[in-house]
Amino acid sequence: MAGITLLAIGPEQTDAIGTLLARHLVAGDVVLLEGELGAGKSALARAIIRARLDAPGLDVPSPSFAIVQPYPGIVHADLYRISDETELDELGLLDDEDQIVLVEWPSRAPGLAAFRGLTIEIDMLESGAGRMISIKPRAGRDMSELAGALRQFQSR
């Protein structure tokens, strides 16, 4: 499967997409979140984490300053402030093969693209009224069930 493109009108639909994503992520998935500053990478990650942990009110801060924010079974990283991907070893980002890894600014560590998972690109609509969210599998990751679950949001 080449991938799917979704349309999210408003934060509620972004949260709904994140909830559905959370249900279809599996241990070991490395999810690369791409997009410009303010595109909604942290918002989507927040929705995934809350849904995955069944904690809708959980405070999920952006890991911009901490760089890595761990949760049970999932870790959220923002690589904007790293200078070289060799720093990933120091961060312990991939130490636990059973966790799901959400990565903002993956362009700072291009080697992450070799890991099985998803690449999610988020773009704001020119009108500012929503987001286009493109999801592509990597390294043999099957996403046929995920595509079916997200059918209602697929861009025509």
C-alpha positions as CSV (number, residue, x, y, z in Angstrom):
1,M,0.0,0.0,0.0
2,A,1.4,3.4,-1.0
3,G,-0.3,5.4,1.7
4,I,-3.4,7.5,2.3
5,T,-4.2,11.2,2.6
6,L,-6.7,12.4,5.1
7,L,-8.5,15.7,5.6
8,A,-9.0,16.9,9.2
9,I,-11.3,19.9,9.6
10,G,-10.7,21.3,13.1
11,P,-8.9,19.9,16.2
12,E,-11.7,17.5,16.9
13,Q,-11.1,15.6,13.7
14,T,-7.3,15.7,14.3
15,D,-8.0,14.1,17.7
16,A,-10.3,11.5,16.2
17,I,-7.6,10.6,13.7
18,G,-5.0,10.3,16.5
19,T,-7.4,8.0,18.4
20,L,-7.8,5.7,15.5
21,L,-4.0,5.7,14.9
22,A,-3.4,4.8,18.5
23,R,-5.6,1.7,18.1
24,H,-3.6,0.5,15.2
25,L,-0.1,1.1,16.3
26,V,1.9,-1.9,17.4
27,A,4.9,-2.4,19.6
28,G,8.1,-1.4,17.8
29,D,6.4,1.1,15.5
30,V,8.5,4.2,14.8
31,V,6.2,7.0,13.7
32,L,7.8,9.9,12.0
33,L,5.8,13.2,12.3
34,E,6.7,15.7,9.6
35,G,5.5,19.2,9.0
36,E,6.2,22.8,9.4
37,L,6.3,24.6,12.7
38,G,2.7,24.8,13.9
39,A,1.3,22.2,11.5
40,G,0.0,20.0,14.3
41,K,2.6,17.4,15.0
42,S,2.4,17.8,18.7
43,A,-1.4,17.9,18.6
44,L,-1.6,14.6,16.7
45,A,1.0,13.0,19.0
46,R,-0.9,14.2,22.1
47,A,-4.1,12.6,20.7
48,I,-2.3,9.3,20.1
49,I,-0.7,9.2,23.5
50,R,-4.0,10.0,25.4
51,A,-5.9,7.4,23.4
52,R,-3.2,4.8,23.7
53,L,-3.1,5.3,27.5
54,D,-6.9,5.7,27.8
55,A,-6.3,8.9,29.6
56,P,-8.2,11.7,27.8
57,G,-7.3,14.4,30.4
58,L,-3.6,13.5,30.6
59,D,-1.3,16.5,30.5
60,V,0.9,15.7,27.5
61,P,3.5,18.5,27.1
62,S,5.5,19.0,24.0
63,P,8.9,17.5,24.4
64,S,10.6,20.5,22.8
65,F,12.9,21.2,25.7
66,A,13.1,17.7,27.3
67,I,13.6,16.2,23.8
68,V,12.2,12.9,25.0
69,Q,9.0,12.4,27.0
70,P,8.4,8.8,28.1
71,Y,5.0,7.2,28.8
72,P,4.1,3.6,29.5
73,G,4.7,1.7,26.2
74,I,5.2,4.9,24.2
75,V,7.8,7.6,23.9
76,H,7.4,11.1,22.3
77,A,10.5,12.8,21.0
78,D,11.1,16.2,19.4
79,L,14.5,16.2,17.7
80,Y,14.5,19.9,16.7
81,R,17.3,20.7,19.1
82,I,19.6,17.8,18.3
83,S,22.6,18.6,16.1
84,D,23.4,15.1,14.9
85,E,21.6,11.8,14.8
86,T,24.4,10.1,16.8
87,E,22.7,11.8,19.8
88,L,19.9,9.3,19.6
89,D,22.0,6.7,21.4
90,E,22.4,9.1,24.3
91,L,18.7,9.8,24.4
92,G,17.8,6.1,24.5
93,L,15.0,6.6,22.0
94,L,15.2,3.1,20.6
95,D,16.3,1.2,23.7
96,D,13.0,-0.6,24.2
97,E,11.9,-2.5,21.1
98,D,8.4,-3.0,22.6
99,Q,7.5,0.6,22.8
100,I,6.0,2.9,20.2
101,V,8.2,5.8,19.3
102,L,6.6,9.1,18.1
103,V,9.2,11.5,16.5
104,E,8.8,15.1,15.6
105,W,11.4,16.7,13.3
106,P,12.7,13.3,12.1
107,S,14.7,15.1,9.4
108,R,17.4,15.6,12.2
109,A,17.9,11.8,12.3
110,P,17.4,10.4,8.7
111,G,18.4,7.0,9.8
112,L,15.1,6.6,11.6
113,A,13.4,6.1,8.2
114,A,14.9,2.6,8.1
115,F,12.8,1.4,11.0
116,R,9.4,-0.2,10.6
117,G,6.5,2.1,11.1
118,L,4.7,5.1,9.6
119,T,5.6,8.4,8.2
120,I,3.0,11.0,8.8
121,E,3.2,14.4,7.0
122,I,0.9,17.2,8.2
123,D,0.2,20.3,6.2
124,M,-2.1,23.2,7.1
125,L,-4.7,24.0,4.5
126,E,-4.1,27.4,2.9
127,S,-7.4,28.6,4.3
128,G,-6.2,27.6,7.8
129,A,-9.4,25.7,8.3
130,G,-7.9,22.2,8.6
131,R,-5.0,19.9,7.9
132,M,-4.0,17.4,5.2
133,I,-2.5,14.4,6.8
134,S,-0.6,11.9,4.6
135,I,0.3,8.5,6.1
136,K,2.8,6.2,4.4
137,P,4.1,2.8,5.6
138,R,7.8,2.1,5.9
139,A,10.0,-1.0,6.1
140,G,7.2,-3.5,5.3
141,R,4.7,-2.0,7.8
142,D,1.2,-3.2,6.8
143,M,-1.4,-0.5,7.2
144,S,-4.4,-2.0,5.4
145,E,-6.5,-2.2,8.6
146,L,-5.5,1.3,9.5
147,A,-6.5,2.6,6.1
148,G,-9.9,1.0,6.5
149,A,-10.4,2.5,10.0
150,L,-9.5,6.0,8.7
151,R,-11.7,5.8,5.5
152,Q,-14.1,8.4,6.7
153,F,-11.3,11.0,6.7
154,Q,-9.8,10.1,3.4
155,S,-9.4,13.0,1.0
156,R,-11.2,12.6,-2.2
